[in-house]
Amino acid sequence: MAIAALFGALFTSCASQNQGDLTSIPYKPKPDKGLVVIYREHTALMREGWVGRIVNFRHIFDNGQDFGKLSGGTFILDDAAPGPHSFWAKDDDKKVPINVQAGQTYFLRADLRTGMWSPSEVLEIVDFREGAEGIKDLELVKPGE
């Protein structure tokens, strides 16, 4: 019985520690805003192909406003007003809708998809854990840089 109790305590301790590591980021939404984190990984080579390493996202849009650009290994923060938002990069026919709630954090991963004539810039919403893990070794850039 003592072994079972020790095993249970050890398992609970490890699970809560790992969960805390995976679900926390140092960025919080501003009061009465939602936080949208848009990121582009270093390791996107598998999803993007060799072109993904040399092409930058020139424009990221939030409801039509040019918000910034991303290169590999960077992310930007968007303090978004509550309500419906559409995010896209380059092609407005590939919009990602998010109904932003105050106090909530959302993650969009930016990828390139190789095409016949030119790469296609794609944003994809990912869950909190994947996004928090995805940005931990990336560089924060300011919108418009």
Buried (B, 14 or more C-beta within 10 A) or exposed (E): EEEEEEEEEEEEEEEEEEEEEEEEBEEEBEEEBBBBBBBBBEEBEEBBEEBBEEBEBEBBBBBEEEBBBBBBBBBBBBBBEBEEBEBBBBEEEBBBEBEBBBEBBBBBBBBBBBEEEEBBBBBEBBEBEEBBBBBEEBEEBEBEE
